Amino acid sequence: MDDSRLSMQQIPEDKPNSARMYDYFLGGHHNFAADRAAAERVRSVYPDVVRGAQANRAFLRRAVRFMAQQGIDQFLDLGSGIPTAGNVHEVAQEANPAARVVYVDVEPIAVIHSTAILRGNHQATIVEANAHEPKRILGHPEVRRLLDFSRPIGVLMLALLHFVLDDREAQELVSRYREALVPGSFIAITHASLERVPAELVTQFERVYSQTTTPVKTRKLAQVEPLFTGLDVVEPGIVYVPSWRPEGSDDVFLDQPERSINLGGVGRVR
Ligand SMILES: C[S@@+](CC[C@H](N)C(=O)[O-])C[C@H]1O[C@@H](n2cnc3c(N)ncnc32)[C@H](O)[C@@H]1O
């Protein structure tokens, strides 16, 4: 495990944070009053945010299973979040008990709880790091211990890149990770998009997040597509997450996928 973990005492509870707000949306308990208040403000602006978070997690499960079916047995989950039902290692190791997973998150609460649930799992670990430091992450001893970069890897950047406010920086970040991967690897991305929502609501949505430690920039499809530069996007392309290889009629928002907030896709490294 990464040894730079913060203790609970060092976490500023009065500043809302997206990791803990997302945990609240998903019904988790690893959040503080300030997170819950900010999350409720988001929900009052865009009530579908809760089911949107569920739809994003459902995409995660389908994308990991898809990659496992393609033979991927090692995963790097960037901005992995606070553990909830259906974490990457659970889905991946159900498909292949030998699968290895490295989680990366910058939020101490996510790191503390991931550390706790991974205790005793020798094929999965969490590294506390900022995704903006690809060199540090890719060279991190825990990453190198579990992942073999001479073989294909599945990288997940789910609900992460909307925290990168500059378009070029977001694209370059994906490129830095892509360049470290051999052909046959995959990168899965989901990204907040409120394309079909009135502009005033989008402004209000982003305004709430601007008051947290993690401001958000929603992007339209045309701004999300460049994030997949250099990748062969697999079918059905970049779509609202419920439409990405749905598995059943009871999938969240299958009938109105744009209400899920997140666009998503999976690209194969050439
Ligand atoms: C909305 S949650 C998504 C969690 C998970 N990926 C999912 O899709 O269910 C976003 C996560 O990204 C993390 N995050 C945001 N910016 C980050 C950064 N620069 N480096 C690492 N993690 C980051 C947050 O702490 C949070 O846990």
PDBQT file of the ligand as one rigid body, heavy atoms in Angstrom, charges set to zero:
ROOT
HETATM    1  C1  LIG A 301     -17.008  11.216  -9.463  1.00  0.00    +0.000 C 
HETATM    2  S1  LIG A 301     -15.779  10.233  -8.715  1.00  0.00    +0.000 S 
HETATM    3  C2  LIG A 301     -15.687   8.850  -9.829  1.00  0.00    +0.000 C 
HETATM    4  C3  LIG A 301     -15.253   7.584  -9.175  1.00  0.00    +0.000 C 
HETATM    5  C4  LIG A 301     -15.153   6.390 -10.137  1.00  0.00    +0.000 C 
HETATM    6  N1  LIG A 301     -14.130   6.616 -11.118  1.00  0.00    +0.000 N 
HETATM    7  C5  LIG A 301     -16.464   6.147 -10.842  1.00  0.00    +0.000 C 
HETATM    8  O1  LIG A 301     -16.593   6.529 -12.019  1.00  0.00    +0.000 OA
HETATM    9  O2  LIG A 301     -17.378   5.595 -10.242  1.00  0.00    +0.000 OA
HETATM   10  C6  LIG A 301     -14.292  11.104  -9.191  1.00  0.00    +0.000 C 
HETATM   11  C7  LIG A 301     -13.071  10.658  -8.439  1.00  0.00    +0.000 C 
HETATM   12  O3  LIG A 301     -11.925  11.234  -9.088  1.00  0.00    +0.000 OA
HETATM   13  C8  LIG A 301     -11.044  11.649  -8.087  1.00  0.00    +0.000 C 
HETATM   14  N2  LIG A 301     -10.179  12.701  -8.647  1.00  0.00    +0.000 N 
HETATM   15  C9  LIG A 301     -10.535  13.921  -9.094  1.00  0.00    +0.000 A 
HETATM   16  N3  LIG A 301      -9.457  14.578  -9.575  1.00  0.00    +0.000 NA
HETATM   17  C10 LIG A 301      -8.407  13.732  -9.425  1.00  0.00    +0.000 A 
HETATM   18  C11 LIG A 301      -7.031  13.823  -9.721  1.00  0.00    +0.000 A 
HETATM   19  N4  LIG A 301      -6.507  14.920 -10.277  1.00  0.00    +0.000 N 
HETATM   20  N5  LIG A 301      -6.239  12.762  -9.431  1.00  0.00    +0.000 NA
HETATM   21  C12 LIG A 301      -6.756  11.637  -8.868  1.00  0.00    +0.000 A 
HETATM   22  N6  LIG A 301      -8.045  11.489  -8.560  1.00  0.00    +0.000 NA
HETATM   23  C13 LIG A 301      -8.867  12.531  -8.822  1.00  0.00    +0.000 A 
HETATM   24  C14 LIG A 301     -11.926  12.163  -6.967  1.00  0.00    +0.000 C 
HETATM   25  O4  LIG A 301     -11.240  12.198  -5.729  1.00  0.00    +0.000 OA
HETATM   26  C15 LIG A 301     -13.035  11.133  -7.007  1.00  0.00    +0.000 C 
HETATM   27  O5  LIG A 301     -12.755  10.059  -6.161  1.00  0.00    +0.000 OA
ENDROOT
TORSDOF 0
